[in-house]
Amino acid sequence: MSPSEQKTSPRIVSLLSSNTEMLCEIGLAAALVGISHECDYPESILHLPRVTHARVDPTLTSAEIDRQVNDRLREGDSLYVIDEDALLALRPDILLTQAQCDVCAVNIKHVERALERFDADKQPLSLSFQPETLEDVFDDMAQLGRAVDQPEMAEQAIKRLRRRVDAVTVVAQMAESRPRVLVMEWLDPPMPGGCWTPQLVEMAGGRHALGDSTSKTRAREWEEVAASAAEVLIVSPCGFKIDQTLREIDVFLDRAEVRSLPACSDDRVFVADGAALFNRPGPRLVDTLEFLVQATHPQLSANSGIPFPEDLAMPYRH
Protein backbone atom coordinates (compact mmCIF):
# COMPACT_ATOMS: atom_id res chain seq x y z
CA MET A 1 0.00 0.00 0.00
CA SER A 2 1.44 3.37 -1.00
CA PRO A 3 1.80 6.25 1.51
CA SER A 4 -0.99 8.13 -0.25
CA GLU A 5 -3.33 5.17 0.10
CA GLN A 6 -2.51 4.82 3.79
CA LYS A 7 -3.50 8.44 4.40
CA THR A 8 -6.94 7.96 2.90
CA SER A 9 -7.64 4.49 4.30
CA PRO A 10 -10.62 4.25 6.67
CA ARG A 11 -9.93 3.63 10.34
CA ILE A 12 -11.13 0.10 11.08
CA VAL A 13 -11.82 -1.71 14.35
CA SER A 14 -12.38 -5.46 14.19
CA LEU A 15 -14.35 -7.23 16.92
CA LEU A 16 -13.71 -10.70 15.49
CA SER A 17 -10.48 -12.52 14.69
CA SER A 18 -11.71 -13.96 11.39
CA ASN A 19 -12.60 -10.46 10.17
CA THR A 20 -9.14 -9.27 11.17
CA GLU A 21 -7.56 -12.10 9.20
CA MET A 22 -9.68 -11.35 6.13
CA LEU A 23 -8.63 -7.71 6.19
CA CYS A 24 -4.97 -8.64 6.54
CA GLU A 25 -5.19 -11.25 3.78
CA ILE A 26 -6.44 -8.52 1.45
CA GLY A 27 -3.40 -6.44 2.39
CA LEU A 28 -5.11 -3.79 4.48
CA ALA A 29 -3.67 -4.44 7.93
CA ALA A 30 -2.47 -0.82 8.06
CA ALA A 31 -6.10 0.34 8.22
CA LEU A 32 -6.68 -1.44 11.54
CA VAL A 33 -6.66 0.77 14.64
CA GLY A 34 -8.22 -1.67 17.15
CA ILE A 35 -8.88 -5.39 17.54
CA SER A 36 -10.66 -7.92 19.76
CA HIS A 37 -9.17 -9.83 22.68
CA GLU A 38 -8.96 -12.98 20.51
CA CYS A 39 -7.15 -11.47 17.52
CA ASP A 40 -3.73 -13.14 17.44
CA TYR A 41 -2.85 -13.40 13.76
CA PRO A 42 -0.89 -12.15 11.94
CA GLU A 43 1.83 -10.96 14.31
CA SER A 44 1.89 -7.54 12.69
CA ILE A 45 -1.38 -6.55 14.42
CA LEU A 46 -0.57 -7.69 17.95
CA HIS A 47 0.48 -4.22 19.09
CA LEU A 48 -2.97 -2.74 18.45
CA PRO A 49 -5.29 -1.79 21.34
CA ARG A 50 -7.93 -4.34 22.30
CA VAL A 51 -11.52 -3.21 22.69
CA THR A 52 -13.12 -6.41 24.01
CA HIS A 53 -12.46 -8.92 26.76
CA ALA A 54 -13.93 -12.27 27.77
CA ARG A 55 -15.85 -13.00 30.96
CA VAL A 56 -15.10 -16.72 30.79
CA ASP A 57 -11.74 -18.16 31.82
CA PRO A 58 -10.28 -19.71 28.62
CA THR A 59 -7.59 -21.65 30.52
CA LEU A 60 -10.06 -24.11 32.08
CA THR A 61 -10.92 -27.57 30.76
CA SER A 62 -13.62 -28.12 28.15
CA ALA A 63 -16.15 -29.24 30.74
CA GLU A 64 -15.41 -26.30 33.06
CA ILE A 65 -15.64 -23.75 30.23
CA ASP A 66 -18.92 -25.31 29.06
CA ARG A 67 -20.37 -24.94 32.58
CA GLN A 68 -19.27 -21.31 32.80
CA VAL A 69 -20.76 -20.50 29.40
CA ASN A 70 -24.08 -22.17 30.17
CA ASP A 71 -24.31 -20.54 33.60
CA ARG A 72 -23.80 -17.08 32.14
CA LEU A 73 -26.22 -17.68 29.28
CA ARG A 74 -28.90 -18.92 31.71
CA GLU A 75 -28.46 -15.77 33.78
CA GLY A 76 -28.68 -13.58 30.66
CA ASP A 77 -25.08 -12.38 31.05
CA SER A 78 -22.84 -11.49 28.13
CA LEU A 79 -19.81 -13.70 27.57
CA TYR A 80 -17.83 -10.76 26.24
CA VAL A 81 -17.59 -7.07 27.02
CA ILE A 82 -16.85 -4.11 24.75
CA ASP A 83 -14.65 -1.37 26.19
CA GLU A 84 -16.90 1.38 24.86
CA ASP A 85 -14.63 4.22 25.99
CA ALA A 86 -11.67 2.68 24.14
CA LEU A 87 -13.81 2.16 21.06
CA LEU A 88 -14.93 5.80 21.08
CA ALA A 89 -11.37 7.01 21.49
CA LEU A 90 -10.24 5.10 18.39
CA ARG A 91 -12.71 7.03 16.17
CA PRO A 92 -13.29 4.15 13.72
CA ASP A 93 -14.88 4.72 10.33
CA ILE A 94 -15.74 1.02 10.01
CA LEU A 95 -16.56 -1.56 12.70
CA LEU A 96 -16.25 -5.22 11.72
CA THR A 97 -18.44 -7.61 13.70
CA GLN A 98 -20.59 -10.76 13.36
CA ALA A 99 -24.11 -12.01 13.95
CA GLN A 100 -23.38 -15.71 13.84
CA CYS A 101 -22.52 -17.00 17.31
CA ASP A 102 -22.95 -15.36 20.72
CA VAL A 103 -20.57 -17.91 22.24
CA CYS A 104 -17.76 -17.00 19.84
CA ALA A 105 -17.80 -13.21 19.94
CA VAL A 106 -19.57 -10.09 21.17
CA ASN A 107 -23.34 -10.21 20.79
CA ILE A 108 -24.59 -7.95 17.99
CA LYS A 109 -26.97 -6.23 20.44
CA HIS A 110 -24.01 -5.11 22.55
CA VAL A 111 -22.36 -3.77 19.41
CA GLU A 112 -25.48 -1.77 18.60
CA ARG A 113 -25.53 -0.37 22.12
CA ALA A 114 -21.90 0.71 21.81
CA LEU A 115 -22.64 2.43 18.49
CA GLU A 116 -25.33 4.53 20.17
CA ARG A 117 -22.62 6.33 22.13
CA PHE A 118 -21.21 7.88 18.96
CA ASP A 119 -22.52 11.20 17.71
CA ALA A 120 -24.85 10.63 14.78
CA ASP A 121 -22.43 12.18 12.28
CA LYS A 122 -19.46 10.18 13.62
CA GLN A 123 -21.04 6.73 13.95
CA PRO A 124 -18.93 4.14 12.14
CA LEU A 125 -20.28 1.90 9.41
CA SER A 126 -20.97 -1.52 10.96
CA LEU A 127 -20.22 -4.51 8.75
CA SER A 128 -21.51 -7.80 10.12
CA PHE A 129 -20.48 -11.13 8.61
CA GLN A 130 -21.80 -14.64 9.26
CA PRO A 131 -20.14 -17.04 6.78
CA GLU A 132 -21.08 -20.70 6.94
CA THR A 133 -19.05 -22.02 3.98
CA LEU A 134 -15.68 -21.36 2.38
CA GLU A 135 -17.45 -19.65 -0.51
CA ASP A 136 -19.16 -17.34 2.00
CA VAL A 137 -15.72 -16.36 3.27
CA PHE A 138 -14.65 -15.40 -0.26
CA ASP A 139 -17.86 -13.42 -0.71
CA ASP A 140 -17.24 -11.58 2.57
CA MET A 141 -13.68 -10.77 1.53
CA ALA A 142 -15.02 -9.27 -1.69
CA GLN A 143 -17.59 -7.25 0.27
CA LEU A 144 -14.90 -6.04 2.63
CA GLY A 145 -12.73 -4.98 -0.31
CA ARG A 146 -15.58 -2.94 -1.73
CA ALA A 147 -16.30 -1.34 1.65
CA VAL A 148 -12.73 -0.03 1.93
CA ASP A 149 -12.62 0.93 -1.76
CA GLN A 150 -10.05 -1.74 -2.60
CA PRO A 151 -12.03 -4.31 -4.64
CA GLU A 152 -9.04 -5.22 -6.81
CA MET A 153 -6.86 -6.06 -3.81
CA ALA A 154 -9.62 -8.28 -2.44
CA GLU A 155 -10.10 -10.02 -5.77
CA GLN A 156 -6.39 -10.76 -6.09
CA ALA A 157 -6.33 -12.24 -2.58
CA ILE A 158 -9.34 -14.43 -3.38
CA LYS A 159 -7.69 -15.65 -6.59
CA ARG A 160 -4.56 -16.67 -4.65
CA LEU A 161 -6.66 -18.64 -2.20
CA ARG A 162 -8.70 -20.30 -4.96
CA ARG A 163 -5.52 -21.56 -6.63
CA ARG A 164 -4.62 -23.35 -3.41
CA VAL A 165 -8.12 -24.79 -3.18
CA ASP A 166 -7.82 -26.07 -6.74
CA ALA A 167 -4.57 -27.88 -5.85
CA VAL A 168 -6.36 -29.74 -3.05
CA THR A 169 -9.26 -30.61 -5.35
CA VAL A 170 -6.87 -32.25 -7.81
CA VAL A 171 -5.51 -34.53 -5.07
CA ALA A 172 -8.95 -35.35 -3.66
CA GLN A 173 -10.25 -36.34 -7.09
CA MET A 174 -7.51 -38.98 -7.36
CA ALA A 175 -8.64 -40.75 -4.19
CA GLU A 176 -10.18 -44.17 -4.60
CA SER A 177 -11.85 -44.08 -1.18
CA ARG A 178 -13.46 -41.45 1.02
CA PRO A 179 -12.57 -42.16 4.68
CA ARG A 180 -14.96 -41.15 7.45
CA VAL A 181 -13.44 -38.11 9.15
CA LEU A 182 -14.56 -36.82 12.55
CA VAL A 183 -13.50 -33.32 13.56
CA MET A 184 -14.16 -32.66 17.24
CA GLU A 185 -14.70 -28.97 17.96
CA TRP A 186 -15.32 -29.56 21.67
CA LEU A 187 -14.43 -32.44 23.97
CA ASP A 188 -16.84 -32.32 26.90
CA PRO A 189 -19.62 -32.41 25.94
CA PRO A 190 -18.62 -33.85 22.55
CA MET A 191 -19.30 -31.46 19.68
CA PRO A 192 -18.33 -32.32 16.11
CA GLY A 193 -17.64 -29.36 13.85
CA GLY A 194 -20.56 -27.93 11.91
CA CYS A 195 -21.04 -25.15 9.34
CA TRP A 196 -17.96 -25.08 7.08
CA THR A 197 -16.18 -28.10 8.60
CA PRO A 198 -18.19 -30.89 6.89
CA GLN A 199 -17.84 -29.04 3.58
CA LEU A 200 -14.05 -28.84 3.95
CA VAL A 201 -13.86 -32.54 4.81
CA GLU A 202 -15.80 -33.38 1.65
CA MET A 203 -13.61 -31.09 -0.46
CA ALA A 204 -10.52 -32.86 0.90
CA GLY A 205 -11.82 -36.24 -0.20
CA GLY A 206 -13.42 -37.48 3.01
CA ARG A 207 -16.87 -37.97 4.50
CA HIS A 208 -17.68 -36.09 7.68
CA ALA A 209 -18.59 -38.85 10.09
CA LEU A 210 -20.98 -36.87 12.26
CA GLY A 211 -22.62 -33.67 11.10
CA ASP A 212 -23.57 -32.02 7.85
CA SER A 213 -23.13 -28.68 6.15
CA THR A 214 -26.62 -27.50 7.10
CA SER A 215 -26.08 -27.70 10.86
CA LYS A 216 -24.13 -25.59 13.31
CA THR A 217 -21.88 -27.06 15.94
CA ARG A 218 -23.93 -28.65 18.74
CA ALA A 219 -23.50 -31.18 21.51
CA ARG A 220 -23.96 -34.86 20.66
CA GLU A 221 -24.31 -38.02 22.70
CA TRP A 222 -21.25 -40.17 23.30
CA GLU A 223 -23.06 -43.06 21.64
CA GLU A 224 -23.25 -40.98 18.45
CA VAL A 225 -19.49 -40.51 18.56
CA ALA A 226 -19.01 -44.27 18.73
CA ALA A 227 -21.54 -44.86 15.95
CA SER A 228 -19.67 -42.48 13.63
CA ALA A 229 -17.03 -45.21 13.10
CA ALA A 230 -14.56 -42.49 12.19
CA GLU A 231 -11.45 -43.64 10.34
CA VAL A 232 -9.69 -40.29 10.84
CA LEU A 233 -10.11 -38.35 14.09
CA ILE A 234 -9.09 -34.70 14.37
CA VAL A 235 -9.23 -33.12 17.82
CA SER A 236 -9.46 -29.34 17.50
CA PRO A 237 -11.40 -27.68 20.35
CA CYS A 238 -12.70 -24.20 19.67
CA GLY A 239 -10.16 -21.57 20.67
CA PHE A 240 -7.62 -24.09 22.01
CA LYS A 241 -3.97 -24.10 21.05
CA ILE A 242 -2.32 -27.49 20.76
CA ASP A 243 -0.74 -27.42 24.23
CA GLN A 244 -4.11 -26.77 25.87
CA THR A 245 -5.70 -29.65 23.96
CA LEU A 246 -2.87 -31.98 24.94
CA ARG A 247 -3.61 -31.35 28.63
CA GLU A 248 -6.97 -33.13 28.38
CA ILE A 249 -6.90 -35.22 25.22
CA ASP A 250 -6.03 -38.46 27.03
CA VAL A 251 -9.21 -38.21 29.11
CA PHE A 252 -11.18 -37.84 25.88
CA LEU A 253 -9.41 -40.73 24.15
CA ASP A 254 -9.83 -42.98 27.20
CA ARG A 255 -13.60 -43.00 26.84
CA ALA A 256 -14.82 -46.35 25.54
CA GLU A 257 -16.88 -44.66 22.83
CA VAL A 258 -13.77 -42.94 21.45
CA ARG A 259 -11.43 -45.91 21.90
CA SER A 260 -13.77 -47.96 19.72
CA LEU A 261 -13.20 -45.74 16.69
CA PRO A 262 -11.12 -47.24 13.86
CA ALA A 263 -9.11 -44.02 13.83
CA CYS A 264 -7.76 -44.83 17.28
CA SER A 265 -6.81 -48.43 16.55
CA ASP A 266 -5.20 -47.40 13.24
CA ASP A 267 -3.26 -44.47 14.75
CA ARG A 268 -5.00 -41.90 12.60
CA VAL A 269 -5.61 -39.32 15.33
CA PHE A 270 -4.49 -35.71 14.90
CA VAL A 271 -4.42 -32.70 17.20
CA ALA A 272 -4.89 -29.32 15.53
CA ASP A 273 -4.79 -25.71 16.65
CA GLY A 274 -8.49 -24.90 16.80
CA ALA A 275 -8.11 -21.14 16.65
CA ALA A 276 -5.81 -21.22 13.64
CA LEU A 277 -7.40 -23.94 11.54
CA PHE A 278 -11.00 -24.92 12.22
CA ASN A 279 -12.85 -22.39 14.35
CA ARG A 280 -12.49 -19.14 12.44
CA PRO A 281 -14.34 -18.61 9.15
CA GLY A 282 -11.55 -16.65 7.50
CA PRO A 283 -8.89 -17.14 4.83
CA ARG A 284 -6.97 -19.71 6.90
CA LEU A 285 -9.76 -22.18 6.18
CA VAL A 286 -7.67 -22.83 3.07
CA ASP A 287 -4.82 -23.90 5.38
CA THR A 288 -7.38 -26.16 7.05
CA LEU A 289 -8.33 -27.67 3.71
CA GLU A 290 -4.66 -28.38 2.95
CA PHE A 291 -4.24 -30.06 6.33
CA LEU A 292 -7.38 -32.15 5.83
CA VAL A 293 -6.24 -33.60 2.52
CA GLN A 294 -2.87 -34.44 4.09
CA ALA A 295 -4.56 -36.18 7.03
CA THR A 296 -7.17 -37.95 4.90
CA HIS A 297 -5.03 -39.00 1.92
CA PRO A 298 -1.38 -38.89 3.06
CA GLN A 299 -0.10 -41.12 0.25
CA LEU A 300 -1.64 -38.99 -2.48
CA SER A 301 -0.61 -35.75 -0.79
CA ALA A 302 3.02 -36.76 -0.24
CA ASN A 303 4.21 -35.60 -3.66
CA SER A 304 1.63 -32.91 -4.25
CA GLY A 305 3.57 -29.98 -2.84
CA ILE A 306 0.69 -29.20 -0.50
CA PRO A 307 2.23 -28.20 2.85
CA PHE A 308 1.47 -29.85 6.18
CA PRO A 309 1.07 -27.14 8.86
CA GLU A 310 3.57 -28.65 11.29
CA ASP A 311 3.32 -25.78 13.75
CA LEU A 312 -0.48 -26.00 13.81
CA ALA A 313 -1.23 -29.75 13.69
CA MET A 314 0.38 -33.02 14.66
CA PRO A 315 -0.31 -36.77 14.65
CA TYR A 316 -1.12 -38.07 18.13
CA ARG A 317 -0.61 -41.53 19.55
CA HIS A 318 -2.35 -42.25 22.83
C-alpha positions as CSV (number, residue, x, y, z in Angstrom):
1,M,0.0,0.0,0.0
2,S,1.4,3.4,-1.0
3,P,1.8,6.3,1.5
4,S,-1.0,8.1,-0.2
5,E,-3.3,5.2,0.1
6,Q,-2.5,4.8,3.8
7,K,-3.5,8.4,4.4
8,T,-6.9,8.0,2.9
9,S,-7.6,4.5,4.3
10,P,-10.6,4.2,6.7
11,R,-9.9,3.6,10.3
12,I,-11.1,0.1,11.1
13,V,-11.8,-1.7,14.4
14,S,-12.4,-5.5,14.2
15,L,-14.4,-7.2,16.9
16,L,-13.7,-10.7,15.5
17,S,-10.5,-12.5,14.7
18,S,-11.7,-14.0,11.4
19,N,-12.6,-10.5,10.2
20,T,-9.1,-9.3,11.2
21,E,-7.6,-12.1,9.2
22,M,-9.7,-11.4,6.1
23,L,-8.6,-7.7,6.2
24,C,-5.0,-8.6,6.5
25,E,-5.2,-11.2,3.8
26,I,-6.4,-8.5,1.4
27,G,-3.4,-6.4,2.4
28,L,-5.1,-3.8,4.5
29,A,-3.7,-4.4,7.9
30,A,-2.5,-0.8,8.1
31,A,-6.1,0.3,8.2
32,L,-6.7,-1.4,11.5
33,V,-6.7,0.8,14.6
34,G,-8.2,-1.7,17.1
35,I,-8.9,-5.4,17.5
36,S,-10.7,-7.9,19.8
37,H,-9.2,-9.8,22.7
38,E,-9.0,-13.0,20.5
39,C,-7.1,-11.5,17.5
40,D,-3.7,-13.1,17.4
41,Y,-2.9,-13.4,13.8
42,P,-0.9,-12.1,11.9
43,E,1.8,-11.0,14.3
44,S,1.9,-7.5,12.7
45,I,-1.4,-6.6,14.4
46,L,-0.6,-7.7,18.0
47,H,0.5,-4.2,19.1
48,L,-3.0,-2.7,18.5
49,P,-5.3,-1.8,21.3
50,R,-7.9,-4.3,22.3
51,V,-11.5,-3.2,22.7
52,T,-13.1,-6.4,24.0
53,H,-12.5,-8.9,26.8
54,A,-13.9,-12.3,27.8
55,R,-15.9,-13.0,31.0
56,V,-15.1,-16.7,30.8
57,D,-11.7,-18.2,31.8
58,P,-10.3,-19.7,28.6
59,T,-7.6,-21.6,30.5
60,L,-10.1,-24.1,32.1
61,T,-10.9,-27.6,30.8
62,S,-13.6,-28.1,28.1
63,A,-16.2,-29.2,30.7
64,E,-15.4,-26.3,33.1
65,I,-15.6,-23.8,30.2
66,D,-18.9,-25.3,29.1
67,R,-20.4,-24.9,32.6
68,Q,-19.3,-21.3,32.8
69,V,-20.8,-20.5,29.4
70,N,-24.1,-22.2,30.2
71,D,-24.3,-20.5,33.6
72,R,-23.8,-17.1,32.1
73,L,-26.2,-17.7,29.3
74,R,-28.9,-18.9,31.7
75,E,-28.5,-15.8,33.8
76,G,-28.7,-13.6,30.7
77,D,-25.1,-12.4,31.0
78,S,-22.8,-11.5,28.1
79,L,-19.8,-13.7,27.6
80,Y,-17.8,-10.8,26.2
81,V,-17.6,-7.1,27.0
82,I,-16.8,-4.1,24.8
83,D,-14.7,-1.4,26.2
84,E,-16.9,1.4,24.9
85,D,-14.6,4.2,26.0
86,A,-11.7,2.7,24.1
87,L,-13.8,2.2,21.1
88,L,-14.9,5.8,21.1
89,A,-11.4,7.0,21.5
90,L,-10.2,5.1,18.4
91,R,-12.7,7.0,16.2
92,P,-13.3,4.2,13.7
93,D,-14.9,4.7,10.3
94,I,-15.7,1.0,10.0
95,L,-16.6,-1.6,12.7
96,L,-16.3,-5.2,11.7
97,T,-18.4,-7.6,13.7
98,Q,-20.6,-10.8,13.4
99,A,-24.1,-12.0,14.0
100,Q,-23.4,-15.7,13.8
101,C,-22.5,-17.0,17.3
102,D,-23.0,-15.4,20.7
103,V,-20.6,-17.9,22.2
104,C,-17.8,-17.0,19.8
105,A,-17.8,-13.2,19.9
106,V,-19.6,-10.1,21.2
107,N,-23.3,-10.2,20.8
108,I,-24.6,-7.9,18.0
109,K,-27.0,-6.2,20.4
110,H,-24.0,-5.1,22.5
111,V,-22.4,-3.8,19.4
112,E,-25.5,-1.8,18.6
113,R,-25.5,-0.4,22.1
114,A,-21.9,0.7,21.8
115,L,-22.6,2.4,18.5
116,E,-25.3,4.5,20.2
117,R,-22.6,6.3,22.1
118,F,-21.2,7.9,19.0
119,D,-22.5,11.2,17.7
120,A,-24.9,10.6,14.8
121,D,-22.4,12.2,12.3
122,K,-19.5,10.2,13.6
123,Q,-21.0,6.7,14.0
124,P,-18.9,4.1,12.1
125,L,-20.3,1.9,9.4
126,S,-21.0,-1.5,11.0
127,L,-20.2,-4.5,8.7
128,S,-21.5,-7.8,10.1
129,F,-20.5,-11.1,8.6
130,Q,-21.8,-14.6,9.3
131,P,-20.1,-17.0,6.8
132,E,-21.1,-20.7,6.9
133,T,-19.1,-22.0,4.0
134,L,-15.7,-21.4,2.4
135,E,-17.5,-19.7,-0.5
136,D,-19.2,-17.3,2.0
137,V,-15.7,-16.4,3.3
138,F,-14.6,-15.4,-0.3
139,D,-17.9,-13.4,-0.7
140,D,-17.2,-11.6,2.6
141,M,-13.7,-10.8,1.5
142,A,-15.0,-9.3,-1.7
143,Q,-17.6,-7.2,0.3
144,L,-14.9,-6.0,2.6
145,G,-12.7,-5.0,-0.3
146,R,-15.6,-2.9,-1.7
147,A,-16.3,-1.3,1.6
148,V,-12.7,0.0,1.9
149,D,-12.6,0.9,-1.8
150,Q,-10.0,-1.7,-2.6
151,P,-12.0,-4.3,-4.6
152,E,-9.0,-5.2,-6.8
153,M,-6.9,-6.1,-3.8
154,A,-9.6,-8.3,-2.4
155,E,-10.1,-10.0,-5.8
156,Q,-6.4,-10.8,-6.1
157,A,-6.3,-12.2,-2.6
158,I,-9.3,-14.4,-3.4
159,K,-7.7,-15.7,-6.6
160,R,-4.6,-16.7,-4.7
161,L,-6.7,-18.6,-2.2
162,R,-8.7,-20.3,-5.0
163,R,-5.5,-21.6,-6.6
164,R,-4.6,-23.4,-3.4
165,V,-8.1,-24.8,-3.2
166,D,-7.8,-26.1,-6.7
167,A,-4.6,-27.9,-5.8
168,V,-6.4,-29.7,-3.0
169,T,-9.3,-30.6,-5.3
170,V,-6.9,-32.3,-7.8
171,V,-5.5,-34.5,-5.1
172,A,-9.0,-35.3,-3.7
173,Q,-10.2,-36.3,-7.1
174,M,-7.5,-39.0,-7.4
175,A,-8.6,-40.7,-4.2
176,E,-10.2,-44.2,-4.6
177,S,-11.9,-44.1,-1.2
178,R,-13.5,-41.5,1.0
179,P,-12.6,-42.2,4.7
180,R,-15.0,-41.2,7.5
181,V,-13.4,-38.1,9.2
182,L,-14.6,-36.8,12.5
183,V,-13.5,-33.3,13.6
184,M,-14.2,-32.7,17.2
185,E,-14.7,-29.0,18.0
186,W,-15.3,-29.6,21.7
187,L,-14.4,-32.4,24.0
188,D,-16.8,-32.3,26.9
189,P,-19.6,-32.4,25.9
190,P,-18.6,-33.8,22.6
191,M,-19.3,-31.5,19.7
192,P,-18.3,-32.3,16.1
193,G,-17.6,-29.4,13.8
194,G,-20.6,-27.9,11.9
195,C,-21.0,-25.2,9.3
196,W,-18.0,-25.1,7.1
197,T,-16.2,-28.1,8.6
198,P,-18.2,-30.9,6.9
199,Q,-17.8,-29.0,3.6
200,L,-14.0,-28.8,4.0
201,V,-13.9,-32.5,4.8
202,E,-15.8,-33.4,1.6
203,M,-13.6,-31.1,-0.5
204,A,-10.5,-32.9,0.9
205,G,-11.8,-36.2,-0.2
206,G,-13.4,-37.5,3.0
207,R,-16.9,-38.0,4.5
208,H,-17.7,-36.1,7.7
209,A,-18.6,-38.8,10.1
210,L,-21.0,-36.9,12.3
211,G,-22.6,-33.7,11.1
212,D,-23.6,-32.0,7.9
213,S,-23.1,-28.7,6.2
214,T,-26.6,-27.5,7.1
215,S,-26.1,-27.7,10.9
216,K,-24.1,-25.6,13.3
217,T,-21.9,-27.1,15.9
218,R,-23.9,-28.6,18.7
219,A,-23.5,-31.2,21.5
220,R,-24.0,-34.9,20.7
221,E,-24.3,-38.0,22.7
222,W,-21.2,-40.2,23.3
223,E,-23.1,-43.1,21.6
224,E,-23.2,-41.0,18.4
225,V,-19.5,-40.5,18.6
226,A,-19.0,-44.3,18.7
227,A,-21.5,-44.9,16.0
228,S,-19.7,-42.5,13.6
229,A,-17.0,-45.2,13.1
230,A,-14.6,-42.5,12.2
231,E,-11.5,-43.6,10.3
232,V,-9.7,-40.3,10.8
233,L,-10.1,-38.3,14.1
234,I,-9.1,-34.7,14.4
235,V,-9.2,-33.1,17.8
236,S,-9.5,-29.3,17.5
237,P,-11.4,-27.7,20.4
238,C,-12.7,-24.2,19.7
239,G,-10.2,-21.6,20.7
240,F,-7.6,-24.1,22.0
241,K,-4.0,-24.1,21.1
242,I,-2.3,-27.5,20.8
243,D,-0.7,-27.4,24.2
244,Q,-4.1,-26.8,25.9
245,T,-5.7,-29.7,24.0
246,L,-2.9,-32.0,24.9
247,R,-3.6,-31.3,28.6
248,E,-7.0,-33.1,28.4
249,I,-6.9,-35.2,25.2
250,D,-6.0,-38.5,27.0
251,V,-9.2,-38.2,29.1
252,F,-11.2,-37.8,25.9
253,L,-9.4,-40.7,24.1
254,D,-9.8,-43.0,27.2
255,R,-13.6,-43.0,26.8
256,A,-14.8,-46.4,25.5
257,E,-16.9,-44.7,22.8
258,V,-13.8,-42.9,21.5
259,R,-11.4,-45.9,21.9
260,S,-13.8,-48.0,19.7
261,L,-13.2,-45.7,16.7
262,P,-11.1,-47.2,13.9
263,A,-9.1,-44.0,13.8
264,C,-7.8,-44.8,17.3
265,S,-6.8,-48.4,16.6
266,D,-5.2,-47.4,13.2
267,D,-3.3,-44.5,14.8
268,R,-5.0,-41.9,12.6
269,V,-5.6,-39.3,15.3
270,F,-4.5,-35.7,14.9
271,V,-4.4,-32.7,17.2
272,A,-4.9,-29.3,15.5
273,D,-4.8,-25.7,16.6
274,G,-8.5,-24.9,16.8
275,A,-8.1,-21.1,16.7
276,A,-5.8,-21.2,13.6
277,L,-7.4,-23.9,11.5
278,F,-11.0,-24.9,12.2
279,N,-12.8,-22.4,14.4
280,R,-12.5,-19.1,12.4
281,P,-14.3,-18.6,9.1
282,G,-11.6,-16.6,7.5
283,P,-8.9,-17.1,4.8
284,R,-7.0,-19.7,6.9
285,L,-9.8,-22.2,6.2
286,V,-7.7,-22.8,3.1
287,D,-4.8,-23.9,5.4
288,T,-7.4,-26.2,7.0
289,L,-8.3,-27.7,3.7
290,E,-4.7,-28.4,2.9
291,F,-4.2,-30.1,6.3
292,L,-7.4,-32.1,5.8
293,V,-6.2,-33.6,2.5
294,Q,-2.9,-34.4,4.1
295,A,-4.6,-36.2,7.0
296,T,-7.2,-38.0,4.9
297,H,-5.0,-39.0,1.9
298,P,-1.4,-38.9,3.1
299,Q,-0.1,-41.1,0.3
300,L,-1.6,-39.0,-2.5
301,S,-0.6,-35.7,-0.8
302,A,3.0,-36.8,-0.2
303,N,4.2,-35.6,-3.7
304,S,1.6,-32.9,-4.3
305,G,3.6,-30.0,-2.8
306,I,0.7,-29.2,-0.5
307,P,2.2,-28.2,2.8
308,F,1.5,-29.8,6.2
309,P,1.1,-27.1,8.9
310,E,3.6,-28.7,11.3
311,D,3.3,-25.8,13.7
312,L,-0.5,-26.0,13.8
313,A,-1.2,-29.7,13.7
314,M,0.4,-33.0,14.7
315,P,-0.3,-36.8,14.6
316,Y,-1.1,-38.1,18.1
317,R,-0.6,-41.5,19.6
318,H,-2.3,-42.2,22.8
